[in-house]
Amino acid sequence: MAERRTLVEGLTPAATPTEQQFMSAAKSSNGYEALRKATTDASGASLSTRIRPDFVALLKRASLERKLDGIEPNSLRDILEDAIEPWLKAHGYMN
């Protein structure tokens, strides 16, 4: 069996700075911050998860009604961010 290489050893000279930062995140003193910076951009990061079907229906309804009434936040993304932020703060993950 061939000897295994680390991800960093597998980088090619054509790797972008973002790719290099992602690969070296584990070696940094704060790997989480380096990983977060490497995997997000101005438009945000993608997250896929499963939630209860009734929550999905209610969220879609709330989003549509708020859009029709011109109330912000009205996108699923903005509604979810508003709901998640207090939890992250309450549990010490955000300042």
Stockholm file with secondary structure:
# STOCKHOLM 1.0

chainA/1-95         MAERRTLVEGLTPAATPTEQQFMSAAKSSNGYEALRKATTDASGASLSTRIRPDFVALLKRASLERKLDGIEPNSLRDILEDAIEPWLKAHGYMN
#=GR chainA/1-95 SS CCCCCCTTTTCCTTCCHHHHHHHHGGGSTTHHHHHHHHHCCTTCCCCCCCCCHHHHHHHHHHHHHHHHHTCSSCSHHHHHHHHHHHHHHHTTSCC
#=GC SS_cons        CCCCCCTTTTCCTTCCHHHHHHHHGGGSTTHHHHHHHHHCCTTCCCCCCCCCHHHHHHHHHHHHHHHHHTCSSCSHHHHHHHHHHHHHHHTTSCC
//
